[in-house]
Amino acid sequence: MEVKFLDLLKVNEKYFPEMMNTTKRFFEGGWYILGKEVDLFEKEYADFCGTKYCIGISNGLDALRLIFEAYKALGKLNEGDEVIVPTRQLQN
């Protein structure tokens, strides 16, 4: 018997109309890097977090790189320090 871990279709179904409208607006805008949608996301997410700034980036590795650069600038991390992160092995 297979037990579903998470039914994303069911979880997100109520958001489909808004997601489809946003996706349509994104594609029709022609800006796939930066653009109005990213500006709007950054502002809304910063407001949500109660902070002044938010930077939208492309992926988790870029996020880690920015964090490490900030830690180096703050003197909490030095060039050459080892950073160990967990991994998740996918099962076939």
Rosetta constraint file for C-alpha pairs under 8 A:
AtomPair CA 7 CA 11 HARMONIC 6.32 0.50
AtomPair CA 8 CA 12 HARMONIC 5.89 0.50
AtomPair CA 9 CA 13 HARMONIC 5.68 0.50
AtomPair CA 12 CA 16 HARMONIC 6.60 0.50
AtomPair CA 15 CA 19 HARMONIC 6.02 0.50
AtomPair CA 16 CA 20 HARMONIC 5.83 0.50
AtomPair CA 17 CA 21 HARMONIC 6.18 0.50
AtomPair CA 18 CA 22 HARMONIC 6.11 0.50
AtomPair CA 19 CA 23 HARMONIC 6.00 0.50
AtomPair CA 20 CA 24 HARMONIC 6.02 0.50
AtomPair CA 21 CA 25 HARMONIC 6.12 0.50
AtomPair CA 22 CA 26 HARMONIC 6.06 0.50
AtomPair CA 23 CA 27 HARMONIC 6.26 0.50
AtomPair CA 24 CA 28 HARMONIC 6.02 0.50
AtomPair CA 25 CA 29 HARMONIC 5.97 0.50
AtomPair CA 26 CA 30 HARMONIC 6.91 0.50
AtomPair CA 26 CA 31 HARMONIC 7.12 0.50
AtomPair CA 26 CA 32 HARMONIC 7.47 0.50
AtomPair CA 26 CA 37 HARMONIC 6.66 0.50
AtomPair CA 27 CA 31 HARMONIC 7.38 0.50
AtomPair CA 27 CA 32 HARMONIC 7.49 0.50
AtomPair CA 31 CA 35 HARMONIC 5.21 0.50
AtomPair CA 31 CA 36 HARMONIC 7.76 0.50
AtomPair CA 34 CA 38 HARMONIC 5.45 0.50
AtomPair CA 34 CA 39 HARMONIC 7.19 0.50
AtomPair CA 35 CA 39 HARMONIC 6.41 0.50
AtomPair CA 36 CA 40 HARMONIC 6.05 0.50
AtomPair CA 37 CA 41 HARMONIC 6.09 0.50
AtomPair CA 38 CA 42 HARMONIC 6.06 0.50
AtomPair CA 38 CA 56 HARMONIC 6.70 0.50
AtomPair CA 39 CA 43 HARMONIC 6.25 0.50
AtomPair CA 40 CA 44 HARMONIC 6.07 0.50
AtomPair CA 41 CA 45 HARMONIC 5.85 0.50
AtomPair CA 41 CA 56 HARMONIC 7.61 0.50
AtomPair CA 42 CA 46 HARMONIC 5.99 0.50
AtomPair CA 42 CA 53 HARMONIC 7.33 0.50
AtomPair CA 42 CA 54 HARMONIC 4.97 0.50
AtomPair CA 42 CA 55 HARMONIC 5.98 0.50
AtomPair CA 42 CA 56 HARMONIC 6.09 0.50
AtomPair CA 43 CA 47 HARMONIC 6.19 0.50
AtomPair CA 43 CA 53 HARMONIC 7.26 0.50
AtomPair CA 43 CA 54 HARMONIC 6.76 0.50
AtomPair CA 44 CA 48 HARMONIC 6.10 0.50
AtomPair CA 45 CA 49 HARMONIC 6.10 0.50
AtomPair CA 45 CA 54 HARMONIC 6.70 0.50
AtomPair CA 46 CA 50 HARMONIC 5.98 0.50
AtomPair CA 46 CA 51 HARMONIC 5.12 0.50
AtomPair CA 46 CA 52 HARMONIC 6.03 0.50
AtomPair CA 46 CA 53 HARMONIC 5.45 0.50
AtomPair CA 46 CA 54 HARMONIC 5.11 0.50
AtomPair CA 47 CA 51 HARMONIC 6.17 0.50
AtomPair CA 47 CA 52 HARMONIC 7.30 0.50
AtomPair CA 57 CA 62 HARMONIC 6.76 0.50
AtomPair CA 57 CA 63 HARMONIC 6.84 0.50
AtomPair CA 58 CA 62 HARMONIC 6.82 0.50
AtomPair CA 59 CA 63 HARMONIC 6.50 0.50
AtomPair CA 60 CA 64 HARMONIC 6.25 0.50
AtomPair CA 61 CA 65 HARMONIC 6.23 0.50
AtomPair CA 62 CA 66 HARMONIC 6.24 0.50
AtomPair CA 63 CA 67 HARMONIC 6.26 0.50
AtomPair CA 64 CA 68 HARMONIC 6.10 0.50
AtomPair CA 65 CA 69 HARMONIC 6.14 0.50
AtomPair CA 66 CA 70 HARMONIC 6.18 0.50
AtomPair CA 67 CA 71 HARMONIC 6.19 0.50
AtomPair CA 68 CA 72 HARMONIC 6.13 0.50
AtomPair CA 68 CA 77 HARMONIC 7.11 0.50
AtomPair CA 69 CA 73 HARMONIC 6.22 0.50
AtomPair CA 70 CA 74 HARMONIC 6.21 0.50
AtomPair CA 71 CA 75 HARMONIC 6.13 0.50
AtomPair CA 71 CA 76 HARMONIC 5.07 0.50
AtomPair CA 71 CA 77 HARMONIC 5.29 0.50
AtomPair CA 72 CA 76 HARMONIC 5.78 0.50
AtomPair CA 72 CA 77 HARMONIC 4.56 0.50
AtomPair CA 72 CA 78 HARMONIC 5.58 0.50
AtomPair CA 72 CA 79 HARMONIC 7.40 0.50
AtomPair CA 73 CA 77 HARMONIC 7.99 0.50
AtomPair CA 77 CA 81 HARMONIC 6.68 0.50
